[in-house]
Amino acid sequence: MKVSIDIYDLSGKRVATLVNNQQKAAGTYEVNWDVSTVSNGMYIASLRGDGYPVQSMKVSVAK
């Protein structure tokens, strides 16, 4: 499955791409996000598989 993970601010603007259409086998993976370039606040992490939405979750950044 080709996987993408994008981070969006609450206005819908993409602020980061953590994984960009990479082929991944079934399993568990860990991804790190360097938040030094974004402001404190709420963001949405969006996981897509083969171009289709799989899961979204809220992420809180507090530095």
C-alpha distance (Angstrom), angle and dihedral (degrees) to the residues before:
residue distance angle dihedral
M1 . . .
K2 3.81 . .
V3 3.80 108.9 .
S4 3.81 132.3 -161.3
I5 3.80 128.5 -177.5
D6 3.80 118.7 -168.4
I7 3.80 131.0 177.3
Y8 3.82 119.6 -142.8
D9 3.79 132.0 -173.4
L10 3.80 117.5 -129.0
S11 3.81 91.7 -93.6
G12 3.82 88.7 61.6
K13 3.81 97.5 -106.4
R14 3.81 113.7 141.5
V15 3.81 107.7 -123.1
A16 3.82 100.3 173.3
T17 3.78 143.1 10.7
L18 3.80 111.3 -150.4
V19 3.81 98.6 175.5
N20 3.80 122.0 17.2
N21 3.80 116.0 -158.1
Q22 3.82 94.5 -51.1
Q23 3.79 121.3 168.6
K24 3.82 108.3 -116.1
A25 3.79 131.4 178.0
A26 3.79 120.2 -135.5
G27 3.79 111.0 -76.9
T28 3.78 145.5 83.1
Y29 3.79 121.0 -56.5
E30 3.79 136.0 179.5
V31 3.80 124.0 -143.6
N32 3.80 126.3 -171.3
W33 3.80 124.2 -149.7
D34 3.81 120.3 -156.2
V35 3.81 101.3 -141.7
S36 3.81 95.1 -176.6
T37 3.83 91.1 105.2
V38 3.82 98.0 50.2
S39 3.79 132.9 71.3
N40 3.78 125.6 -112.7
G41 3.79 112.0 -87.1
M42 3.78 145.6 78.0
Y43 3.80 124.3 -40.4
I44 3.79 136.2 176.0
A45 3.81 120.2 -125.3
S46 3.80 110.6 -154.9
L47 3.81 122.6 -162.8
R48 3.81 117.8 -162.1
G49 3.79 126.9 -174.3
D50 3.81 119.7 -161.7
G51 3.81 87.9 -15.2
Y52 3.81 95.7 -53.8
P53 3.83 126.3 110.3
V54 3.80 110.8 -103.2
Q55 3.80 105.2 167.3
S56 3.80 141.4 -14.4
M57 3.77 127.9 -165.2
K58 3.79 138.5 179.3
V59 3.79 116.5 -110.7
S60 3.80 123.7 -165.1
V61 3.81 119.7 -150.8
A62 3.81 117.3 -160.4
K63 3.80 118.2 165.5
